[in-house]
């Protein structure tokens, strides 16, 4: 429980606890979910709601922090089953909810042969169900008012939501991955990683003065400022390591493998093996390389 009417459900993604969480907001006769997750987890989501005396058919709003499949993949399926649900999404992500073909193609290149196992069905969302955000809007869902902010860096279509009454901010991946108090990892998949934008987004979240920030991967953080400062320090370390590896001899695949080994070695230095396995599931090291390597290639081309 985060506050009265604010809680979360562990989606038990691919049988692993503490990998993906969905926020649950209910009050005033409405129910909102923050990041419903992939379709493969819908049964778990339904069971979690039932444990709170709720059903999927009670859901009135979805608040998407961004459109990556681990956060929003189930949206179209939920809308097909319950066509009155309204979906908050950033303006850059909205076209890909209406027509997910490019999103699916991009993910298929990253998750070769694993799309069905990981994400399941990915369906379009009717345009009329979308409430498109640019950041800065004040919205109401689940009986509460939320301030919204555009928080790019991890993704160009990322927004965060802050309920000032409770002091809780739902920040998706902008505040990184932190499982069971472990390593604070900036997830850096392609194609949108922007370190400078990410720094600005962290400043925005700090400026809210939230008592708690809620991470999709995984759960509440009750000391936001130290967490966010450590996140940015780790992003600097990772990006510098990628840049050094890029200058070494070998193929891109070999460099990526060495970077992934470096990253997992650091995780093992700080965490037990079971916790490391949760990180590998939530944020595969090879995706971290791809996003940061692309970032540095773009920066070099622009120089």
Phi and psi restraints in degrees (value plus and minus 20) as a CYANA .aco file:
   2 UNK   PHI    -109.5   -69.5
   2 UNK   PSI     -60.0   -20.0
   3 UNK   PHI    -188.1  -148.1
   3 UNK   PSI     155.6   195.6
   4 UNK   PHI     -78.3   -38.3
   4 UNK   PSI     102.5   142.5
   5 UNK   PHI      60.1   100.1
   5 UNK   PSI     -16.5    23.5
   6 UNK   PHI    -144.0  -104.0
   6 UNK   PSI     100.6   140.6
   7 UNK   PHI    -170.0  -130.0
   7 UNK   PSI    -190.4  -150.4
   8 UNK   PHI    -169.5  -129.5
   8 UNK   PSI     141.8   181.8
   9 UNK   PHI    -142.9  -102.9
   9 UNK   PSI     110.4   150.4
  10 UNK   PHI     -99.5   -59.5
  10 UNK   PSI      98.6   138.6
  11 UNK   PHI     -99.7   -59.7
  11 UNK   PSI     -24.9    15.1
  12 UNK   PHI      31.7    71.7
  12 UNK   PSI      28.5    68.5
  13 UNK   PHI     -78.4   -38.4
  13 UNK   PSI     107.8   147.8
  14 UNK   PHI      22.3    62.3
  14 UNK   PSI      21.3    61.3
  15 UNK   PHI      57.7    97.7
  15 UNK   PSI     -12.1    27.9
  16 UNK   PHI    -131.5   -91.5
  16 UNK   PSI     100.3   140.3
  17 UNK   PHI     -91.1   -51.1
  17 UNK   PSI     137.5   177.5
  18 UNK   PHI      42.0    82.0
  18 UNK   PSI      20.5    60.5
  19 UNK   PHI    -132.3   -92.3
  19 UNK   PSI     -65.8   -25.8
  20 UNK   PHI    -155.6  -115.6
  20 UNK   PSI     112.4   152.4
  21 UNK   PHI    -140.9  -100.9
  21 UNK   PSI     125.2   165.2
  22 UNK   PHI    -132.1   -92.1
  22 UNK   PSI     107.7   147.7
  23 UNK   PHI     -97.1   -57.1
  23 UNK   PSI     123.7   163.7
  24 UNK   PHI    -144.6  -104.6
  24 UNK   PSI     106.3   146.3
  25 UNK   PHI    -147.2  -107.2
  25 UNK   PSI     101.6   141.6
  26 UNK   PHI    -162.8  -122.8
  26 UNK   PSI     119.8   159.8
  27 UNK   PHI     147.0   187.0
  27 UNK   PSI     140.1   180.1
  28 UNK   PHI      40.8    80.8
  28 UNK   PSI       7.4    47.4
  29 UNK   PHI      58.6    98.6
  29 UNK   PSI      -9.9    30.1
  30 UNK   PHI    -147.6  -107.6
  30 UNK   PSI     137.6   177.6
  31 UNK   PHI    -152.7  -112.7
  31 UNK   PSI     108.3   148.3
  32 UNK   PHI    -142.4  -102.4
  32 UNK   PSI     124.0   164.0
  33 UNK   PHI    -135.7   -95.7
  33 UNK   PSI     116.0   156.0
  34 UNK   PHI    -119.8   -79.8
  34 UNK   PSI      96.3   136.3
  35 UNK   PHI      37.4    77.4
  35 UNK   PSI      66.3   106.3
  36 UNK   PHI     -90.4   -50.4
  36 UNK   PSI     -30.0    10.0
  37 UNK   PHI      65.6   105.6
  37 UNK   PSI    -189.2  -149.2
  38 UNK   PHI    -104.5   -64.5
  38 UNK   PSI     142.5   182.5
  39 UNK   PHI     -82.2   -42.2
  39 UNK   PSI     -49.0    -9.0
  40 UNK   PHI     -81.8   -41.8
  40 UNK   PSI     -37.5     2.5
  41 UNK   PHI    -125.5   -85.5
  41 UNK   PSI     -11.5    28.5
  42 UNK   PHI     -82.8   -42.8
  42 UNK   PSI     -57.4   -17.4
  43 UNK   PHI     -83.2   -43.2
  43 UNK   PSI     -62.8   -22.8
  44 UNK   PHI     -84.4   -44.4
  44 UNK   PSI     -60.5   -20.5
  45 UNK   PHI     -81.0   -41.0
  45 UNK   PSI     -64.0   -24.0
  46 UNK   PHI     -82.2   -42.2
  46 UNK   PSI     -62.6   -22.6
  47 UNK   PHI     -84.9   -44.9
  47 UNK   PSI     -59.3   -19.3
  48 UNK   PHI     -83.3   -43.3
  48 UNK   PSI     -59.9   -19.9
  49 UNK   PHI     -85.7   -45.7
  49 UNK   PSI     -61.1   -21.1
  50 UNK   PHI     -79.6   -39.6
  50 UNK   PSI     -55.2   -15.2
  51 UNK   PHI     -85.4   -45.4
  51 UNK   PSI     -35.6     4.4
  52 UNK   PHI    -124.8   -84.8
  52 UNK   PSI     -10.5    29.5
  53 UNK   PHI      56.6    96.6
  53 UNK   PSI       2.4    42.4
  54 UNK   PHI    -141.9  -101.9
  54 UNK   PSI     146.3   186.3
  55 UNK   PHI    -153.2  -113.2
  55 UNK   PSI     140.3   180.3
  56 UNK   PHI     -77.9   -37.9
  56 UNK   PSI     -52.5   -12.5
  57 UNK   PHI     -89.3   -49.3
  57 UNK   PSI     -32.5     7.5
  58 UNK   PHI    -103.4   -63.4
  58 UNK   PSI     -34.3     5.7
  59 UNK   PHI     -89.5   -49.5
  59 UNK   PSI     110.3   150.3
  60 UNK   PHI    -129.4   -89.4
  60 UNK   PSI     -46.5    -6.5
  61 UNK   PHI    -161.2  -121.2
  61 UNK   PSI     126.2   166.2
  62 UNK   PHI    -136.8   -96.8
  62 UNK   PSI     110.7   150.7
  63 UNK   PHI    -127.9   -87.9
  63 UNK   PSI      86.9   126.9
  64 UNK   PHI    -113.7   -73.7
  64 UNK   PSI     104.7   144.7
  65 UNK   PHI     -92.9   -52.9
  65 UNK   PSI     -57.9   -17.9
  66 UNK   PHI    -184.2  -144.2
  66 UNK   PSI     156.9   196.9
  67 UNK   PHI    -120.9   -80.9
  67 UNK   PSI     -12.1    27.9
  68 UNK   PHI     -78.4   -38.4
  68 UNK   PSI     128.3   168.3
  69 UNK   PHI     -84.6   -44.6
  69 UNK   PSI     -48.8    -8.8
  70 UNK   PHI     -91.3   -51.3
  70 UNK   PSI     -35.9     4.1
  71 UNK   PHI    -123.2   -83.2
  71 UNK   PSI     -59.6   -19.6
  72 UNK   PHI    -149.2  -109.2
  72 UNK   PSI     -13.9    26.1
  73 UNK   PHI     -79.8   -39.8
  73 UNK   PSI     -48.9    -8.9
  74 UNK   PHI    -103.6   -63.6
  74 UNK   PSI     -23.7    16.3
  75 UNK   PHI     -77.6   -37.6
  75 UNK   PSI     -69.9   -29.9
  76 UNK   PHI     -82.4   -42.4
  76 UNK   PSI     -59.6   -19.6
  77 UNK   PHI     -85.1   -45.1
  77 UNK   PSI     -62.1   -22.1
  78 UNK   PHI     -81.1   -41.1
  78 UNK   PSI     -60.7   -20.7
  79 UNK   PHI     -88.5   -48.5
  79 UNK   PSI     -53.7   -13.7
  80 UNK   PHI     -84.7   -44.7
  80 UNK   PSI     -59.2   -19.2
  81 UNK   PHI     -99.0   -59.0
  81 UNK   PSI     -52.9   -12.9
  82 UNK   PHI    -155.1  -115.1
  82 UNK   PSI      60.8   100.8
  83 UNK   PHI     -91.5   -51.5
  83 UNK   PSI     -20.7    19.3
  84 UNK   PHI    -113.5   -73.5
  84 UNK   PSI     -25.4    14.6
  85 UNK   PHI     -85.5   -45.5
  85 UNK   PSI     117.4   157.4
  86 UNK   PHI    -120.3   -80.3
  86 UNK   PSI     123.3   163.3
  87 UNK   PHI    -143.2  -103.2
  87 UNK   PSI      99.2   139.2
  88 UNK   PHI    -106.8   -66.8
  88 UNK   PSI     109.3   149.3
  89 UNK   PHI    -173.5  -133.5
  89 UNK   PSI     130.4   170.4
  90 UNK   PHI     -89.1   -49.1
  90 UNK   PSI     132.3   172.3
  91 UNK   PHI     -80.7   -40.7
  91 UNK   PSI     -49.6    -9.6
  92 UNK   PHI     -94.5   -54.5
  92 UNK   PSI     -45.4    -5.4
  93 UNK   PHI    -110.5   -70.5
  93 UNK   PSI     -42.4    -2.4
  94 UNK   PHI     -75.5   -35.5
  94 UNK   PSI     -66.0   -26.0
  95 UNK   PHI     -79.5   -39.5
  95 UNK   PSI     -50.0   -10.0
  96 UNK   PHI    -102.2   -62.2
  96 UNK   PSI     -35.3     4.7
  97 UNK   PHI     -99.6   -59.6
  97 UNK   PSI     -57.1   -17.1
  98 UNK   PHI     -88.3   -48.3
  98 UNK   PSI     -62.3   -22.3
  99 UNK   PHI    -152.8  -112.8
  99 UNK   PSI      76.0   116.0
 100 UNK   PHI    -102.8   -62.8
 100 UNK   PSI      -8.3    31.7
 101 UNK   PHI     -80.6   -40.6
 101 UNK   PSI     -63.5   -23.5
 102 UNK   PHI     -88.2   -48.2
 102 UNK   PSI     -58.3   -18.3
 103 UNK   PHI     -81.2   -41.2
 103 UNK   PSI     -63.9   -23.9
 104 UNK   PHI     -85.9   -45.9
 104 UNK   PSI     -62.2   -22.2
 105 UNK   PHI     -83.1   -43.1
 105 UNK   PSI     -63.1   -23.1
 106 UNK   PHI     -84.0   -44.0
 106 UNK   PSI     -66.0   -26.0
 107 UNK   PHI     -84.9   -44.9
 107 UNK   PSI     -55.2   -15.2
 108 UNK   PHI     -84.5   -44.5
 108 UNK   PSI     -50.1   -10.1
 109 UNK   PHI     -91.5   -51.5
 109 UNK   PSI     -48.9    -8.9
 110 UNK   PHI    -105.4   -65.4
 110 UNK   PSI     -56.2   -16.2
 111 UNK   PHI    -135.3   -95.3
 111 UNK   PSI      41.9    81.9
 112 UNK   PHI     -80.6   -40.6
 112 UNK   PSI     103.7   143.7
 113 UNK   PHI      53.2    93.2
 113 UNK   PSI     -14.8    25.2
 114 UNK   PHI    -139.5   -99.5
 114 UNK   PSI     -18.9    21.1
 115 UNK   PHI     -77.7   -37.7
 115 UNK   PSI     -68.2   -28.2
 116 UNK   PHI     -86.1   -46.1
 116 UNK   PSI     -63.5   -23.5
 117 UNK   PHI     -83.4   -43.4
 117 UNK   PSI     -61.3   -21.3
 118 UNK   PHI    -101.9   -61.9
 118 UNK   PSI     -66.9   -26.9
 119 UNK   PHI    -134.7   -94.7
 119 UNK   PSI     -48.2    -8.2
 120 UNK   PHI      51.1    91.1
 120 UNK   PSI    -170.3  -130.3
 121 UNK   PHI     -85.8   -45.8
 121 UNK   PSI     118.1   158.1
 122 UNK   PHI    -150.7  -110.7
 122 UNK   PSI      89.0   129.0
 123 UNK   PHI    -134.2   -94.2
 123 UNK   PSI     134.2   174.2
 124 UNK   PHI     -88.1   -48.1
 124 UNK   PSI     136.4   176.4
 125 UNK   PHI    -128.7   -88.7
 125 UNK   PSI     109.6   149.6
 126 UNK   PHI     -78.5   -38.5
 126 UNK   PSI     115.2   155.2
 127 UNK   PHI     -77.5   -37.5
 127 UNK   PSI     -54.9   -14.9
 128 UNK   PHI     -86.9   -46.9
 128 UNK   PSI     -35.1     4.9
 129 UNK   PHI    -109.1   -69.1
 129 UNK   PSI     -28.6    11.4
 130 UNK   PHI    -107.5   -67.5
 130 UNK   PSI     118.5   158.5
 131 UNK   PHI    -134.0   -94.0
 131 UNK   PSI      87.7   127.7
 132 UNK   PHI    -109.0   -69.0
 132 UNK   PSI     111.1   151.1
 133 UNK   PHI    -132.5   -92.5
 133 UNK   PSI     130.0   170.0
 134 UNK   PHI    -135.9   -95.9
 134 UNK   PSI     -30.7     9.3
 135 UNK   PHI      85.4   125.4
 135 UNK   PSI     117.2   157.2
 136 UNK   PHI      81.0   121.0
 136 UNK   PSI     -29.4    10.6
 137 UNK   PHI     -94.3   -54.3
 137 UNK   PSI     137.7   177.7
 138 UNK   PHI    -130.8   -90.8
 138 UNK   PSI     104.2   144.2
 139 UNK   PHI    -144.1  -104.1
 139 UNK   PSI     145.1   185.1
 140 UNK   PHI    -146.6  -106.6
 140 UNK   PSI     114.8   154.8
 141 UNK   PHI    -181.7  -141.7
 141 UNK   PSI     122.5   162.5
 142 UNK   PHI      41.8    81.8
 142 UNK   PSI       6.8    46.8
 143 UNK   PHI      57.2    97.2
 143 UNK   PSI      -6.0    34.0
 144 UNK   PHI    -153.3  -113.3
 144 UNK   PSI     136.0   176.0
 145 UNK   PHI    -116.9   -76.9
 145 UNK   PSI     118.9   158.9
 146 UNK   PHI    -147.6  -107.6
 146 UNK   PSI     117.3   157.3
 147 UNK   PHI    -106.2   -66.2
 147 UNK   PSI     123.9   163.9
 148 UNK   PHI    -136.3   -96.3
 148 UNK   PSI     131.7   171.7
 149 UNK   PHI    -162.6  -122.6
 149 UNK   PSI     122.1   162.1
 150 UNK   PHI     -96.9   -56.9
 150 UNK   PSI     101.0   141.0
 151 UNK   PHI    -150.3  -110.3
 151 UNK   PSI      47.2    87.2
 152 UNK   PHI     -94.6   -54.6
 152 UNK   PSI     156.1   196.1
 153 UNK   PHI     113.4   153.4
 153 UNK   PSI     -78.9   -38.9
 154 UNK   PHI     -94.8   -54.8
 154 UNK   PSI     -60.5   -20.5
 155 UNK   PHI    -168.8  -128.8
 155 UNK   PSI     126.0   166.0
 156 UNK   PHI     -94.6   -54.6
 156 UNK   PSI     -27.6    12.4
 157 UNK   PHI    -137.2   -97.2
 157 UNK   PSI      12.4    52.4
 158 UNK   PHI    -117.5   -77.5
 158 UNK   PSI     112.3   152.3
 159 UNK   PHI    -147.3  -107.3
 159 UNK   PSI     137.3   177.3
 160 UNK   PHI    -145.3  -105.3
 160 UNK   PSI     138.7   178.7
 161 UNK   PHI    -149.3  -109.3
 161 UNK   PSI     111.0   151.0
 162 UNK   PHI    -146.5  -106.5
 162 UNK   PSI     102.9   142.9
 163 UNK   PHI    -118.8   -78.8
 163 UNK   PSI      84.8   124.8
 164 UNK   PHI     -87.3   -47.3
 164 UNK   PSI     -51.0   -11.0
 165 UNK   PHI     -81.2   -41.2
 165 UNK   PSI     -62.5   -22.5
 166 UNK   PHI    -111.6   -71.6
 166 UNK   PSI     -38.5     1.5
 167 UNK   PHI      58.1    98.1
 167 UNK   PSI      -3.1    36.9
 168 UNK   PHI    -123.8   -83.8
 168 UNK   PSI     110.8   150.8
 169 UNK   PHI    -137.6   -97.6
 169 UNK   PSI     109.6   149.6
 170 UNK   PHI    -115.1   -75.1
 170 UNK   PSI      93.5   133.5
 171 UNK   PHI    -139.0   -99.0
 171 UNK   PSI      -9.2    30.8
 172 UNK   PHI      35.1    75.1
 172 UNK   PSI    -140.5  -100.5
 173 UNK   PHI    -125.3   -85.3
 173 UNK   PSI     -20.6    19.4
 174 UNK   PHI     -83.4   -43.4
 174 UNK   PSI     -50.7   -10.7
 175 UNK   PHI    -116.6   -76.6
 175 UNK   PSI      -7.9    32.1
 176 UNK   PHI      63.7   103.7
 176 UNK   PSI    -185.9  -145.9
 177 UNK   PHI    -134.0   -94.0
 177 UNK   PSI     109.0   149.0
 178 UNK   PHI    -167.2  -127.2
 178 UNK   PSI      86.2   126.2
 179 UNK   PHI    -125.6   -85.6
 179 UNK   PSI     100.5   140.5
 180 UNK   PHI      34.8    74.8
 180 UNK   PSI      19.0    59.0
 181 UNK   PHI      54.6    94.6
 181 UNK   PSI      -1.4    38.6
 182 UNK   PHI    -106.9   -66.9
 182 UNK   PSI    -173.9  -133.9
 183 UNK   PHI     -75.9   -35.9
 183 UNK   PSI     114.0   154.0
 184 UNK   PHI    -110.4   -70.4
 184 UNK   PSI      82.5   122.5
 185 UNK   PHI    -122.9   -82.9
 185 UNK   PSI     104.9   144.9
 186 UNK   PHI     -99.5   -59.5
 186 UNK   PSI      94.7   134.7
 187 UNK   PHI     -95.3   -55.3
 187 UNK   PSI     105.5   145.5
 188 UNK   PHI    -147.6  -107.6
 188 UNK   PSI      38.9    78.9
 189 UNK   PHI     -96.5   -56.5
 189 UNK   PSI     138.9   178.9
 190 UNK   PHI     -91.8   -51.8
 190 UNK   PSI     143.2   183.2
 191 UNK   PHI    -129.3   -89.3
 191 UNK   PSI     -15.2    24.8
 192 UNK   PHI    -127.9   -87.9
 192 UNK   PSI     -10.4    29.6
 193 UNK   PHI     -79.1   -39.1
 193 UNK   PSI     108.8   148.8
 194 UNK   PHI    -162.0  -122.0
 194 UNK   PSI      81.8   121.8
 195 UNK   PHI     -84.1   -44.1
 195 UNK   PSI     -62.3   -22.3
 196 UNK   PHI     -84.6   -44.6
 196 UNK   PSI     -63.2   -23.2
 197 UNK   PHI     -82.9   -42.9
 197 UNK   PSI     -58.4   -18.4
 198 UNK   PHI     -82.6   -42.6
 198 UNK   PSI     -62.8   -22.8
 199 UNK   PHI     -78.9   -38.9
 199 UNK   PSI     -61.6   -21.6
 200 UNK   PHI     -85.1   -45.1
 200 UNK   PSI     -58.3   -18.3
 201 UNK   PHI     -86.9   -46.9
 201 UNK   PSI     -59.6   -19.6
 202 UNK   PHI     -82.7   -42.7
 202 UNK   PSI     -58.5   -18.5
 203 UNK   PHI     -81.9   -41.9
 203 UNK   PSI     -59.0   -19.0
 204 UNK   PHI     -81.4   -41.4
 204 UNK   PSI     -66.4   -26.4
 205 UNK   PHI     -85.4   -45.4
 205 UNK   PSI     -62.4   -22.4
 206 UNK   PHI     -78.4   -38.4
 206 UNK   PSI     -59.5   -19.5
 207 UNK   PHI     -83.3   -43.3
 207 UNK   PSI     -44.0    -4.0
 208 UNK   PHI     -85.4   -45.4
 208 UNK   PSI     -49.6    -9.6
 209 UNK   PHI      49.0    89.0
 209 UNK   PSI      13.4    53.4
 210 UNK   PHI     -83.1   -43.1
 210 UNK   PSI     124.3   164.3
 211 UNK   PHI     -96.8   -56.8
 211 UNK   PSI     -53.4   -13.4
 212 UNK   PHI    -158.2  -118.2
 212 UNK   PSI     114.2   154.2
 213 UNK   PHI    -130.2   -90.2
 213 UNK   PSI     119.4   159.4
 214 UNK   PHI    -129.8   -89.8
 214 UNK   PSI     103.4   143.4
 215 UNK   PHI    -119.7   -79.7
 215 UNK   PSI     114.3   154.3
 216 UNK   PHI     -81.3   -41.3
 216 UNK   PSI     -51.2   -11.2
 217 UNK   PHI    -145.7  -105.7
 217 UNK   PSI      56.2    96.2
 218 UNK   PHI    -177.3  -137.3
 218 UNK   PSI      94.7   134.7
 219 UNK   PHI      70.8   110.8
 219 UNK   PSI    -188.8  -148.8
 220 UNK   PHI    -100.4   -60.4
 220 UNK   PSI     124.4   164.4
 221 UNK   PHI    -140.9  -100.9
 221 UNK   PSI     101.5   141.5
 222 UNK   PHI    -118.4   -78.4
 222 UNK   PSI     -19.0    21.0
 223 UNK   PHI    -148.4  -108.4
 223 UNK   PSI      57.5    97.5
 224 UNK   PHI     -81.9   -41.9
 224 UNK   PSI     -61.9   -21.9
 225 UNK   PHI     -86.0   -46.0
 225 UNK   PSI     -70.0   -30.0
 226 UNK   PHI     -79.7   -39.7
 226 UNK   PSI     -57.4   -17.4
 227 UNK   PHI     -80.4   -40.4
 227 UNK   PSI     -68.6   -28.6
 228 UNK   PHI     -87.6   -47.6
 228 UNK   PSI     -55.6   -15.6
 229 UNK   PHI     -86.6   -46.6
 229 UNK   PSI     -61.0   -21.0
 230 UNK   PHI     -85.6   -45.6
 230 UNK   PSI     -59.2   -19.2
 231 UNK   PHI     -76.0   -36.0
 231 UNK   PSI     -68.1   -28.1
 232 UNK   PHI     -87.1   -47.1
 232 UNK   PSI     -56.3   -16.3
 233 UNK   PHI     -84.2   -44.2
 233 UNK   PSI     -61.1   -21.1
 234 UNK   PHI     -88.3   -48.3
 234 UNK   PSI     -54.7   -14.7
 235 UNK   PHI     -84.3   -44.3
 235 UNK   PSI     -62.2   -22.2
 236 UNK   PHI     -80.6   -40.6
 236 UNK   PSI     -64.1   -24.1
 237 UNK   PHI     -83.1   -43.1
 237 UNK   PSI     -66.3   -26.3
 238 UNK   PHI     -84.6   -44.6
 238 UNK   PSI     -63.3   -23.3
 239 UNK   PHI     -87.1   -47.1
 239 UNK   PSI     -57.1   -17.1
 240 UNK   PHI     -86.4   -46.4
 240 UNK   PSI     -58.5   -18.5
 241 UNK   PHI     -84.6   -44.6
 241 UNK   PSI     -62.3   -22.3
 242 UNK   PHI     -81.0   -41.0
 242 UNK   PSI     -63.4   -23.4
 243 UNK   PHI     -82.4   -42.4
 243 UNK   PSI     -60.3   -20.3
 244 UNK   PHI     -85.9   -45.9
 244 UNK   PSI     -63.6   -23.6
 245 UNK   PHI     -83.2   -43.2
 245 UNK   PSI     -55.1   -15.1
 246 UNK   PHI     -81.7   -41.7
 246 UNK   PSI     -49.2    -9.2
 247 UNK   PHI    -102.8   -62.8
 247 UNK   PSI     -26.3    13.7
 248 UNK   PHI    -103.3   -63.3
 248 UNK   PSI     140.2   180.2
 249 UNK   PHI     -89.6   -49.6
 249 UNK   PSI     139.9   179.9
 250 UNK   PHI      97.7   137.7
 250 UNK   PSI     150.4   190.4
 251 UNK   PHI     -97.2   -57.2
 251 UNK   PSI     144.6   184.6
 252 UNK   PHI     -80.9   -40.9
 252 UNK   PSI     -56.3   -16.3
 253 UNK   PHI     -84.5   -44.5
 253 UNK   PSI     -60.1   -20.1
 254 UNK   PHI     -86.6   -46.6
 254 UNK   PSI     -61.9   -21.9
 255 UNK   PHI     -84.5   -44.5
 255 UNK   PSI     -60.7   -20.7
 256 UNK   PHI     -82.6   -42.6
 256 UNK   PSI     -61.1   -21.1
 257 UNK   PHI     -83.5   -43.5
 257 UNK   PSI     -62.8   -22.8
 258 UNK   PHI     -84.9   -44.9
 258 UNK   PSI     -60.8   -20.8
 259 UNK   PHI     -81.9   -41.9
 259 UNK   PSI     -65.8   -25.8
 260 UNK   PHI     -79.6   -39.6
 260 UNK   PSI     -59.3   -19.3
 261 UNK   PHI     -85.2   -45.2
 261 UNK   PSI     -60.5   -20.5
 262 UNK   PHI     -78.7   -38.7
 262 UNK   PSI     -66.1   -26.1
 263 UNK   PHI     -86.1   -46.1
 263 UNK   PSI     -66.7   -26.7
 264 UNK   PHI     -85.1   -45.1
 264 UNK   PSI     -55.5   -15.5
 265 UNK   PHI     -80.7   -40.7
 265 UNK   PSI     -61.3   -21.3
 266 UNK   PHI     -86.2   -46.2
 266 UNK   PSI     -60.6   -20.6
 267 UNK   PHI     -80.6   -40.6
 267 UNK   PSI     -63.9   -23.9
 268 UNK   PHI     -86.4   -46.4
 268 UNK   PSI     -46.8    -6.8
 269 UNK   PHI     -88.5   -48.5
 269 UNK   PSI     -49.4    -9.4
 270 UNK   PHI    -124.5   -84.5
 270 UNK   PSI     -37.4     2.6
 271 UNK   PHI    -160.4  -120.4
 271 UNK   PSI     134.7   174.7
 272 UNK   PHI     -89.5   -49.5
 272 UNK   PSI     143.6   183.6
 273 UNK   PHI     -81.3   -41.3
 273 UNK   PSI     -58.3   -18.3
 274 UNK   PHI     -83.4   -43.4
 274 UNK   PSI     -56.7   -16.7
 275 UNK   PHI     -90.6   -50.6
 275 UNK   PSI     -59.2   -19.2
 276 UNK   PHI     -78.5   -38.5
 276 UNK   PSI     -61.1   -21.1
 277 UNK   PHI     -82.0   -42.0
 277 UNK   PSI     -54.6   -14.6
 278 UNK   PHI     -86.7   -46.7
 278 UNK   PSI     -57.3   -17.3
 279 UNK   PHI     -86.5   -46.5
 279 UNK   PSI     -62.8   -22.8
 280 UNK   PHI     -80.3   -40.3
 280 UNK   PSI     -56.9   -16.9
 281 UNK   PHI     -91.6   -51.6
 281 UNK   PSI     -60.5   -20.5
 282 UNK   PHI     -98.6   -58.6
 282 UNK   PSI     -53.7   -13.7
 283 UNK   PHI    -167.1  -127.1
 283 UNK   PSI      60.3   100.3
 284 UNK   PHI     -75.2   -35.2
 284 UNK   PSI     111.6   151.6
 285 UNK   PHI     -78.0   -38.0
 285 UNK   PSI     -52.8   -12.8
 286 UNK   PHI     -86.1   -46.1
 286 UNK   PSI     -49.2    -9.2
 287 UNK   PHI     -92.7   -52.7
 287 UNK   PSI     -53.4   -13.4
 288 UNK   PHI     -81.3   -41.3
 288 UNK   PSI     -62.3   -22.3
 289 UNK   PHI     -81.5   -41.5
 289 UNK   PSI     -67.3   -27.3
 290 UNK   PHI     -79.6   -39.6
 290 UNK   PSI     -61.6   -21.6
 291 UNK   PHI     -89.6   -49.6
 291 UNK   PSI     -63.0   -23.0
 292 UNK   PHI     -95.0   -55.0
 292 UNK   PSI     -55.4   -15.4
 293 UNK   PHI     -83.4   -43.4
 293 UNK   PSI     -60.4   -20.4
 294 UNK   PHI     -84.9   -44.9
 294 UNK   PSI     -61.7   -21.7
 295 UNK   PHI     -76.5   -36.5
 295 UNK   PSI     -68.4   -28.4
 296 UNK   PHI     -89.6   -49.6
 296 UNK   PSI     -54.9   -14.9
 297 UNK   PHI     -82.9   -42.9
 297 UNK   PSI     -63.2   -23.2
 298 UNK   PHI     -83.5   -43.5
 298 UNK   PSI     -62.8   -22.8
 299 UNK   PHI     -82.6   -42.6
 299 UNK   PSI     -60.9   -20.9
 300 UNK   PHI     -85.3   -45.3
 300 UNK   PSI     -60.4   -20.4
 301 UNK   PHI     -87.2   -47.2
 301 UNK   PSI     -49.5    -9.5
 302 UNK   PHI    -103.7   -63.7
 302 UNK   PSI     -35.4     4.6
